[in-house]
Amino acid sequence: MNPVPTGLAAAGVLAATGAAVALVLPARWRSAAVGVATAGVGAAGAAAGVAAVSGHGWRAEYPDVLPLAGVSLAVDPLAGWFLLLTGAVAVVVGVYAIGYAGRGGHGPGARGPLALLPVFVAAMLLVPAAADVPTFLLAWELTAVTSLLLVLVEHRHGPAVLPAGLWYAVMTQAGFVTILIGLVWLAAAAGDPSFAAIQDAAGGLSGPVRGGVFVLCVAGFAAKAGAVPLHPWLPRAHAEAPAHVSALMSAAMVKLGVYGIVRLGFDLLGGGPRWWWLALGAVGMLSALYGILQAAVATDLKKLLAFSTSENVGLILLGLAAAGLLASAGQPAVAAVALAAALLHAANHAGFKALLFCGAGSVLRGTGVRDLDRLGGLSRRMPATTALVCVGALGAAALPLGNGFVSEWLLLQALLHQATDAGTLWTVVAPVAVAVVALTAGVGVATFVKVVGTGFLARPRGEEAAAARESPPSMVAGMVLAAAACCALAVLPALAGPALDRVTAGLRAGPRPFEGGAVDLRLAGVGSTIAPLWIAAGVVGLAVATAVMARLAGRPRRRAAAWDCGDGPLTARMEYTATSFAEPLQRVFDDVLAPEQDVDVTPAAESAYLVRSVQYRRRLPDRIEARLYRPLIAAVEVAGRAARGLATGSVHRYLAYMLAALILVLFAAAVR
């Protein structure tokens, strides 16, 4: 029996069951039942993904499910990779949600939000399983609608939730329209909406059709992925959504945009000219740099993590662009390594970002705040959360022993190992891309040192942090699952090698990127090897040996007060805040970030020479949003006000509008 359809069917049944029990069970049992059902949906989807990347393909047609189009499903290794990724994140979130949503009442523990949670996961699983254009668009829109409703869950508790939902709705629907136009155009040109027929017909399509479809669809997929400059919805929606929803959106949903680009560019269209990949690479580099700079200066913990998502999506897009460029330059072996690096980084990002957003939710539940300037000292009050967040921060900083390090190392190998006949264009592009990866890595380290140092270490800088309490066991258990996945990907990435080999082979991206080995990760295309397990063993062994030698050879330890320069006991006011920590970095990139500062001096009533108060304000607005979207919104508002004159209430005028539209349609048909 093929395990792929069994897993997908089980996921559908569990999603329907979870939604039903959320509507009927009392609050006491509701979150536990829905959490278990959501974890079950994820486990079933992950099992189907494992089967698919192990070589079990599957295809099925259900013509009677939807009128006219029906439903067509197929799972290949590429779809299986994203099923595995999405399902694993859902398992973590399902366990975590038992405690996070266990308070009932309005918000995450209400009946509606809990009923939507397993449906959202099932919709995300349906996207990579779709095998034709109508099914794909249906699953894509179902994902968008359910996620929007989940973003709006806490609209009664925060004034920023509704604007965040509006931004997300507009951006995601605009992206859906471009995907709709692009895929319908592609299906019409191919003469059939099925992906298999499009693959067969893609080689005979004209250049303008292929290029137009690629630009339209990639714009929509990049908007879903949160790539710059289509990112303004992401820091708003991720920050205002409940933590478990933020984890699902950042760790799993944005990867569907990556999946769409890979499926379209490498599978349906079978590659394309260099300008496709140059444009995608430019978007990736811009997203990586701008995202990590915004994260470095952010003080809101969830917004910081959201901007970090834009950065990591940029690195993934850069890997895909490098794969496309190298393939077009006649370097299929290195192209396969670049594609594998992008797909592995998607999995790594899913692991550490799910962990970090769950950690942010734990902090918010334990303190009631997410401002790093008001936190601190959580390592004593919330030791489990602190340790688990450190695991996620190590991965996000792409340092050795973190899972993000391995995939970024793979990307650098693909960028650095170029053949002499790769062409002048690649010779120019590769050093720029390497510089971007290096810069984002360095700023990323500073960013997550800031998160751990100012948010969890030192002394509490607010009453909320001083009174923090550890999260319930189910929330900690969910984070432990995510941390275990991060550690496995960090020390044994070679276990993912066979799956990635099958994915790249199915996409005809080149030869296998990896050679055999359960511990060492050996790259077939570039002749490089890395052994993260031995690196981790060496680092841990050296640390243990140093501690033992210090204990055996040193004098007995004594407790004494730290030297305080004769200034008395240290206080929280003497510590770095997140703002002051990022100040030097902000000054370096002032021209990019364009901070806004204002000093308001209020004189005394008795005399203008006496000052009653001085108020200093500093803002770091999103410069792209201010320069690109604010003028666009203003223009739309002006057009909307002007359009009111068209609706006068006159029936004769409305009939004239209809007649004019009919004449235009007839004229266009006659010309055609």
N, C-alpha and C positions, 0 to 999 in steps of 0.2 A: 504494500500500500504506500502510495506517495505521501510523505509527511507534509508537503507544502499545502495542498488543499485542506488537509486535516487541521493544520495549525491555523490557517486563515478562517476556516469555518468555526473553529473553537473561539477564535478572537471575536468573531461577529456575535456568536451566541452569548459569550461572557459580557460583551458590551451592552447588548440588549438587556441582559439580566441585571447588570449593574445599574442601568438607567431606571429599570422598573423598581428595583428594591429601594433606590434613592427616593422614589416618589411615595412609597407606602410605609417604609419602616420609620419607627420613632427616632428622635434625635439621638437617643442613647446608643443605638446600634448602627445608625446610618453611615457614619464616616468609616467605621470598621468594615462594613459590608462592601461599600463602594471602593474603598482602598484595596481590599482583597480582589474584587472584580477587576479593577483597573490594572493591578499587578498581574492578574491572570491574562488579561487581554495582551499586555506587553510580553508576557512569557510565551504565549501562543504565537504571537507575531515574530518574536525572536527565534523560536524553534523553527518556524517556517523559513526565516532568513538563513539560519544555519544549514538547513537542508538544501536551500537553493545555492548557497555558495559552496556546498559540498558536491554539487553536480546534479541535483534533482531539479529538472525543469518542469514546468507545468503550464498548461494553457486551457482555457475553457470559455465557452460562449453561452450567454443567457439571453436569448433574443426577446423573451417575453417579460423581462423585468421592467424595462423602460419602453415606452412607445417609440416607434420609428427606429431608434438607434440600438436599443438593447444594451446589455452590459458585456464587455469583453475583458477578460483578465488573463494575465500571463506573468510568470515570475521566472526571471533569468538570474544569473549571478549578480548583475548590477542591482536589480530590484531587491535581491536577497540581502545585499550589503546594507541597504538603507532600511529594509525591514528589521534586520538584526539591530541596527543602531537605534531605530525608533522604539522597538520593543524593549530593549535593555533600559533605555531612559524611562519608559513607562513603568517598568518594574520598580525602579528606584522611587519614582514619584508616587506610585500607588501605596507603597509601604509608608513613605513619608507623610502622605495625606491623611493617614489614619489619625495621627496625633495633631497635625496642623489644622485639620478641619473638624476636629473633635469637639469644638466648643459649641457647635450648633448655632441657632439664631440666624440673623442676617449675615451675609458674607459667605465665605467659603463653605461653611457648614450647612447652608440652607439646602432645601430639596433640589431646586433648579440647578444651581452650580454643580452639585454632586452628581446629578443625573447627566449633565453635559460632559463630565470629565471622561468617562470611558468611551462616550461617543466621539469625542475629540481624538482620542488615541486611535480608535478604529478608523476614523476618516483619514488620519495620517498614514495608517497602514495601507489604506486603499489606493493612495496616490502612486506609489511605486509599483503596485500590482496592476494598474490600469494598462490595457493593451490597445486601446484606440482613443481617438480624440474625444468623443463624447463622454466616455467613462472617466478619462483623465480630468476633463473640465468639471464634471460633476463632483468628483472627489476633491478637487482643488477648492471649489467653492464651498463645499461642506466643511472643509478644514477652516476656511476663512471665517465662515459664519459662526461656528462653534467657538473658535478662539476669540472672536470679537465679543461674544456674550460672556465668556469667562474673564476677559479683561475688564468688563464693566461690573463685575460682581460686587466690588466694594464702593460703588458710586455714592452710597449714603454716608460714607466715612471720610471722604476726601474730595476737595473741590477740583483736584487735578485729574480725577479719574475720567470724567466725561470728556474733557478736551483730549485726553490721551486716546480714548476710544474713537473720537471723531477723526483724529489724525490717522489712526490705524485703519479705520473704515475707508477713508478716502484713498489712502496710499495703496491698500491692498486691493480695492476695487479697481483703481486705475491700472494697477499691474495686471489684474485679471482681464481687463478689457484688451490690453496689448497682447496678452497670451492668447486670448480668444481669437483676435484678428489674425495673429500669426499662424496658429495651428489650423484654423479654418481655411486660410489661404493655402497652407501647405497641403491639407487634405484635398482641397479642390484641384490644386495643381497635380497631385498624384493620382486623382481619380478615385480615391478610396480612403476612408478615415482610419483604417487599421494601421498600427505601427509597422506591421510586417510589409504591407503594400507600400507604405511610404518609404521604407528602406529600399525596396526594389526599384522604386521610381526615382529616388533622390538623385542618382547619377545623371539622369536625363533632364533634370530641371535646369532652367536658365540661371545665369549668375545673378541677375537682379532679383529673381524670385527667392533663391537661396539666401542671398544677403539680406533682403527685406524681412524674410521670416526669422532669420537669426537675430537681427537687431530688435525686432518687436518682442520676440519671446524672451531674449536675454534681459531686456529691460524689465519685463514683468517678473522673471525669476530673480533678478538681482534685487528688485524691490522687496520681494518676500524674504530674501536672505539678509536684508538690512545693509546692503553694500552702499558706500558713499558714492554719489550724492543722493541716493534714494532712501536714506536712513532715518529721516526725522521722526518717523513713527516709533522706531525701535527703543530709544532711551525713554520715551514716554510710556509706551505700553508695557515694557518689561518692568519699569519701576513701579507702576501703579497696579499691575495685576497681582493676585495672590502669589506667594513664593513658589508653590508647586506648579502653578500655571506658567510663571516666568521660566521655571526650569524646563518645562516641556517645550515652550516656545523657543527658547534660546538654544537648548541642546538638541532638539529634534525638529521642530517645525521649520526653522530657517534652513536646515539641511535639505528640505524639499526643494528649495530654490537651487541649491547646488545640484541635486539630483536632476532637476529639469534641464540645467545647462549641459550636464554630462550626457543625458539621454538624447537631447536634441543635437548637440554639436558633434558628439563622437559616434552616436549610434544611428539616429534617424537620418542625419545629413552626411554622415561618414567623413567628417572633417571638412575643412574649407580653406580659403585663401588666408594669407598671413594677416591681412588687415583685421579679420575677425579676432584673432588671438592677440594682436597688438592692442586693440580697443579693450578687450577683456582684461589683459594684463595691466593697462593703465588704470582701469577701474579698481583692480585688485590692489595695486600699489597705493593709490589714493586712499582707498578704504583702510588699508593696514596702517598707514602713517597717521591719517587724520583720526582714526578710531582710537589708537593707543595714546595720542597726544591729548585727546579729550578725556580719556580715562585717567591719565596721569594727573590732571588738574581737578578732577571731579571729587567732591566730598560726600555726595550721596552714594552709599554703597551699592545700591541696585543700579543706579545710572552708570556708575563706574563699570560694573559687570556688563551692562548692556553695550557700552561703547567698546569694551573688550571683545564682545561678540563681533562687532563690525570689523575690528582688527583681524580676528582670526578668520572670518569669512574672506577678508581681503587676501590673506595668505593662501587660503584654499583656491580662490579664483586665480591667483598668481601661478599656483601649481598647474591648474588646468590650462591656463594660457601658455605656460612653458611647454606643456605636453603637446598642445596644438602646433606651436611654432616649430618645435623640434621634429614633429612628424612631417610637417610641410617642408622642412629643410633636409629631409632624408636621414634623420637620426632616430629610427624607431625604437632602438634599445633604450636610449636615454629618455625618450618620450614616455616609454612605459614606466620608468622610474619616477618621472615627474607626476604622472597620473596616479601612481600608487601612493606617492607622498601626499597628494591632495586628498585622496580618499582616506588614508590613514589619519591625516590631521583632522578630517571631519569626525572620525570616531574618537580621537583623543579629545577634541574640543567638546564633544558630547559628554564624555566622562567628567572632565574637570569643571565644565560649566554647570552641569546638573548638580554637582557637589557644591559649587560655590553659591549658586542661587538658593539651594536648600540651606546652606550655612547662613546666608543673608536672612532667610526667613526665620531661622532659629534665633538669630540675633534680634530681629524685629519682634518676635514673640516674647523673648526674654527681657527685652529692655523697652520696647515701644518706640525706638528711634532707629534711624538708619544713617544718621549724619555722623561721619567718622570724627568730626571735630568734637562731638559730644560723647564719644565712646571712650574706650581705653579700659584696661584692667580686667577684661573679660576672661583672661587666661585662668584666673583663680575662681571666678564665679561660674564660668562655663568651660571647664577643661576639655570635655569631649568635643564640643563644637569647635573650640580653638584648634585642637590637634587635627581634626578633619579638614577644617578650612586651610590649614597649613599644607596639607597634602594637595588640595586643589590649587592653592596659590603656587606651589612648586611646579605643578604641571602647566599652569597658565603662564608662568614666567619663563618657560622653556629652558629651565636649568637641568643639568644632569641629575638623574634619579627621578625626574618628573616626566610624565608621559608626553608632554608637548615637545620635549627636547628631541625625541627620536624622529618624529615626523618632520620637524623643521630641519634636522640634520639631513634627512632624505632629500628635502627640497633643495638644500644647498648643494648636495652632491650632484643633483640633476642640473643645477645652474652652473656649477663650476667645471664639470667634466664635459666639455664640448670638443667635438672633433674639428680638425683643421678645415674640413670642407663644409662646416655648418653654415657658412655664409657671413657676409659683412653685417647684416642686420642682427643676427644673433650675437655676434661679437660685440656689438654696441649695447644691445639690450641686456645681456647676461650680467655685466658688472653693475648696471643700475639696479637690477633686481636683487643682486646679492647685497648691495648697500642698503636697500630698503629692508630686507629681511634682518640684516645686522642691526639697523637702527631701531626697528620695532622690537627686536629682542632686548636691546639695552634699555629702552624706555619701559618695556614690559616688566623687567626686573625691578626698576625703581617704583613702578606702579604698585606691584604686589608686596614689595617691602613696605610701602606706605600703608597698604591695607592691614597687614599683619602687625606692623610696628605701632601704628597709631590707633588701630581699632581694637587690638586684643592684648597688647603688652602694656608695660608702664602702669600708670595709675589712672583710675577713672576720672574723667573730666566732666562728669555730670551725675546728678542723682540717679538717673535711670540706669546708667552703667554700674554704679555702685550697688544698686539693688537687683542686678541681673540674676536670673535663675536659669538653670539648665533645662533643656527641652525634654519632652516626654520620650520614653524609650523607643517608640515607633519612629519618631523623627530621627533620632540618633541612628537607629537601625537602617533607615533608608540612606542616610549619609555614609554609613559604613559600607553598604553595598556599592555605592558610587566610588568610594575611596579604594575598595578592593579592585574594582575594574580599572581604576587609574594605575594602581600599583602593578597589576598584571600587564597592562599595555606598556608600562614603563620598563619593566625588567624582562618581559618575554614577548616583544613585538613580533618575533619570528613566527609565533603561533598564528598570526594573521597573514603570513606570507602565502600559503596555499590559496586562501580565499581571494586575496588580491590578484594572484596569478590568474585565477579563473575569471575574475572581473575584467582584467585588461585583455585577456584572450577573447572574451565574448564581445568586447568592443573593437576588436581588431586594431588595438592600439600599438601593437608591436610584440616582440618576444616577451617571455616571462621576465618580470623585473627582478625576481629573487631566485637564488639558488637554494638548494636544500640546506636544512639546519634547524634544529629545534631551539637552540640557544643563540647562536650567532646569526645576525642578520646580514647576509651576503648579497650584494647587489650584482646581478648578472650583467647589467648594461655598462657599468662604470668601474667594476673591479674593486669596490670598496667593501669594507666589513666593519661592523660594530657589534659589540657584545655587551649590551646594557646590564645583563645579569652579573657578569664578572666585574663590571665597573661598580655596580651597587655593592657586590660582596667585598670588593677592595676598599671602598669608602667606609662601609660599616665596620669591616675588620680593622682598618687603621684607627678609626675612632675608638673602638673598644680597646685595642691594644694601647693606645695613648692614655686612655683613662686608667687602665690597669697599671701601667708603668708609673703614672703619676701617683696613684694610690700607694704602690709599693715603695717607691723611691722617695716620696715627699714626706714632709713633716706632718704631724697631725693637724687637721683643719681646725680653725677657730672662727667663730662668728664675730664679726666686727662691723661697725657702721661704715658705710662707704664715705670716702673723702668728699666733703661738700664745700670746699673752699672757705671754710669758716663761716658759711652763710646760714647755718641752721638746717633743719630737716628739709629735704626736697619735697616740693608740692607739685600738683598737677599743672599749675600755671607755668612751671619752669620747663615743661615738656614741649616737644614738637607737636603741633596739631597737623592734621592732614593738609590744611591750607599752607602753613609755613613750610612743611616738608616739600611741597610741590613748587614753592615760590622760585627757587633757582632755575628749575626746569622751565617754568612758565616764562621767565625772563629771556631764556635762550630762544624760545619760540614765540615771542611776543608778536612778531609780524604775521605769524600764522593764526594764532589764537585771538588776537585783537581784543585784549581785555578792556573792560569799561570801568573806570574808577571815578569816584566823585567824593569830594570833601565838602560837607555842609557845616558851615560855622554859623552859630546862632548867637548874636550879641545879647547882652543883658538889656533889660528895659530901661535902666537908669542911664546907661551910656553905651555908645557904639564901640568904645574902646575896651569895654569889659566883655569877656566871652562867657556866655552861660553854658554852651555845650559845643562839642565838635564831634561830628558824625562822619565816619569813613565807610564808604560802600564800594564794593568791588563785585563785578559780574563778569562771567566768562560765557557769553552767549555763543550759540552754535553759529559760526560765521557763515557757513554755507546756507543754513536756514535763513539767516538775516538777509543775505545778498540774493538768494535765488527764490526762496519760497514766499517771503514776506511781500516783495513786489508783485508776485504772481497772485497771491491772495487779495492784495489791494486791487489789482486789475479785475479780478473776478467779481469783487464787491461792486466796483464801478459799473461793470457790465450788467450785473444783476439789477442794480438800481435803474439803469437806463432801460432795461428790458421790461420794467413795469409798465412803461407806456404802451407796450404792445397789447397788454391785457386790459382793455378799456371796458369790457362788458358788452360790446357791440357784436351782435350775432352776424351782421353783415360783414364786419371786418374778419371775424373768424372764418366765415365761408370764403372770403377772398384769400386768406392764408391757405386754406385747403386747395382752392383752385390753382394757386401759384405753385404749390408743392406738386400737384398732379401734372401740371404743364412741364415742370422741371424733370419729373420722372419719365414722362413720355418722350421728352426731347433727348434725355440721356439714352433711353432704349433705342430711339431712332438712330442716334449717332453710332451706337454699338453695332 
